[in-house]
Amino acid sequence: CVGAQKLADPFKRAQATANFIDFRDFCSKEYARLIARRVKASLTDPEKRPIATQFANLDLNAVEWSGWRPLNDEDLFRIGVKEADRYGYDVYAVDDWCGAEYDTLSAFGYDKKRMEVREGSTHTPDPDLAVRSYWTLIGKGLKGFSHFMLQEGNNHAEFPKFGLTNYDQTPRPKLAAYSDAIRAIRQIENVLAPARRQNASKPVAIYYSRTCNALQERSLGSLFDCGPDNVFRVYELIRGNGYPVTFVTDEQIREGDRLSEMSALFFVDAKYIPTDVLEKVEDWVAKGGAVFADAQPGIYDGHGFPQDRFLKFLGIEPVAKKKVDSLAAEKNPFGYSAMSFDVVDADQLHKTQFEFFQQWDSTHPISRAAGKFMFSGFGYQNVNSVAGETIVMAHNGKPAGVLREHGKGTSFYFAGYLGSIYGGAATTYEWRDAHSDPSPYRFMDAYLAFVGAQKVATADLPQRVRTKMRFESPLVDARGNAVLSVTSYNDAPVGPFRVQWKLAPGVKAPRGVYVLRQGSRQLEPVAFTLEKDQLGFEMPCFKNFAAVLALNDAQPLVSVDFGAAKRSDAGLVELNPGQAVTAQVRVFNPSATPLKAGQVTVRLPKGWFYDHETVAVPELPAYGASAELAFTIRTPDNCAATRFRPVNFIYENADVKSMPTAEVVWWKDAE
């Protein structure tokens, strides 16, 4: 591949690129076959030892990383761990980056594998970033997460980056936030653990290509960064409007089944698209599909040879069409193109900045819904529209967004890097949502609504707040119970607010809806409406995450409320020496079967005191709940060091036992 860059002749460069692509693909599949042999040996092992994997998330979207490593995660799913039931990887990222990687990997396995993070964290000590990134994954159905805390020791120079304890071994707020979320998971584990994600509506798909990742412009930030046309930004714009997202690959498009399950397909900086894949996509669009493509889509085939098929399909052509000579080809490190698109060099991105506006005279439904806007970014392409309707314009009225009809479907071309746009001027300061207009979100919402995509949920929140909410598709168990997860990327608590959640076909009509919020083990029953597949209720206020349980047949659940007790870092209750506090406990029976009489038992840290260890619970009717049961707890008179301590409650009778409900509390001297 490096040698290909040095070849002056464009044809030889293209052939060298093709050889590189084929050799890398060969290496990836051979590596996957090696793993498959190990998996097969494990499956036939008489001891039936479990199979675990740990692959790097950087192999997915990190440009530099992808360029020198032949590993293709899709090959691991299709060949390497095909016979295994789970897939483990590491993740060091935040918010939608975590979500996009999960959705990519899960899509490789057709959402059938149990996904686990074998090692993960965020890159800062901030507890809010940590817990909301963690819950982003839990809400999608992640089945395990090992929190990295820098095994090199707490005297390591990089300890502040990942450390979960201080130098004196006292826990940090980041660990507090993780601990609280883990206890929330444990409380509802009997529903959450077996539940699998079911999309209630067709997701929006983003095209994933290992070739495009490896051969795109180098990243702006570091070895670990994605390309300039940031796929995570596109994912953010779609998810910020409430739509479900998945990813799709060349092989999946060739197989044909997954396209029928998509509401729209986005090609983000996808220069390399095999011709047979384009044929499948074009046929799908003609039957009613919707394609959105940006920048220089499909200007090369899957081996790096030039083609203009997709450009013609989109109804655009470059302004200055000419053959590329050998000198000009030197600007392009991979292949060459007979099309005259300017090659974008990462060092010259500042020369490709653009400002796009609504087409001044457009009356199209997208234009009416999006309203007035201006967004900027980079990767501008100077094109002519030869077919279709211009909806977005660049300076001097040049076409920048072209919609074209194809039979029952549509295509949309965007003349720049969609993954770079913000509603402000072309400055790095205004290329942040905090300092820009939310018009990119409005535009994305208008487009997706036009092509018929449906949202996971809708909420009556201001747009700037709503775009930082992540409503997830239902996690559904075999009994038809559902866990509906929401994560907030807002800086302040949000709510209460009204929400309408679309339920998947596998969800049975709930008999009870309960909300579990960050920082508390209190289960809050909420009044709800159910109209067809729309579940409506008022979401209580929460900061980073909440889980909604829509239940019709589940084991008993225990709710614990510490009332007005002081809460400190990460929202945890703080208890000091010699302090007494009362916990109010309730037992819920979310089942059609009456619950026999039983008892609630409290388990305290060694040396702590209670007024009674158990409280009797009378028989509960179907879908009934107990009265509040009071437990008074008193702490010891001395605290040797700041620590977390669990206050644990569990219900049991002769037939059944609940999951433990533990409120993790700060145990420290009063300040």
ABEGO torsion letter per residue (X at the ends): XAAAAABABAAAAAAAAAAAAAAAAAAAAAAAAAAAAAAAAAAABAAGBBBBBBBBAAAAABAAAAAABABBAAAAAAAAAAABABBBBBBBBBEAAAAAAAAAAAAAAGGABBBBBABBBBABABAAAAAAAAAAAAAAGBAEBBBBAGAAEAABAAAAAABABBAAGBBBAAAAAAAAAAAAAAAAAAAAAABBBBBABBBBBBBBBAAAAAABBBBAABAABBBABBAAAAAAAAAAAGBBBBBBBAAAAAAGAAAAABABBBBBGBABBBAAAAAAAAAAAAAGBBBBBBEBBGABBAAGBBBAAAAAAAGBBBABBBBBBAAAAAABABEBBABABBBBBAAAAAAABBBBBBBAABABAAAAAAEBBBBBBBGBBBBBBABEBBABBBBGGBBABBBBBBEABBBBBBABBAAABBBBBBBAAABBAAABBAAAAAAAAAAAAAAGBBBABBBBBBAAAAAABBBBBBBBBAAGBBBBBBBBABABBBOBBBBBBBBBAABBBBABBBBBBBGBABBBBBBBBBBEABBBBBBBBBAABBBBBBBABBBBBBBBBAEABBBBBGGBBBBBBGBBBBBBBBBBBBBABBBBBBBBBBBBBBGBBBABABBBBBBBBBGBBBBBBBBBBBBBABBABBBBBBBBBBBBBAABBBBBBBBBBBBBBBX
